């Protein structure tokens, strides 16, 4: 995987995480939900039982609020450091550093091996 590959397994992981969170939220919601039958004389299988229907009181507010409400960030003044920050240059340097780190590690390993051979 190259350092330029921005679409990786993280995208799929985020999708599955959000899907699992949605499924969990729906299961909780359905467990608290009570369905009334349109025709009390012939209730359907998915309707709630008669015992649950007797215990019910009407709610006027939210049954279950949605989670993860994100607060919007307020606008900030851009600093001089942020203005002068070169994004692409930093990305290129990070990619080059990862490649150079691997090469330098190989050279250091070879140098250690040569030192061991010279000492013998």
Secondary structure, 3 states (H helix, E strand, C coil): CCCCCCCCHHHHHHHHHHHHHHHHHHHHHHHHCCCCCCCHHHCCCCCCCHHHHHCCCCCCCCCCCCCCCCCCCCCCCCCHHHHCCCHHHHHHHHHHHHHHHHHHHHHHHHHHHHHHHHHC
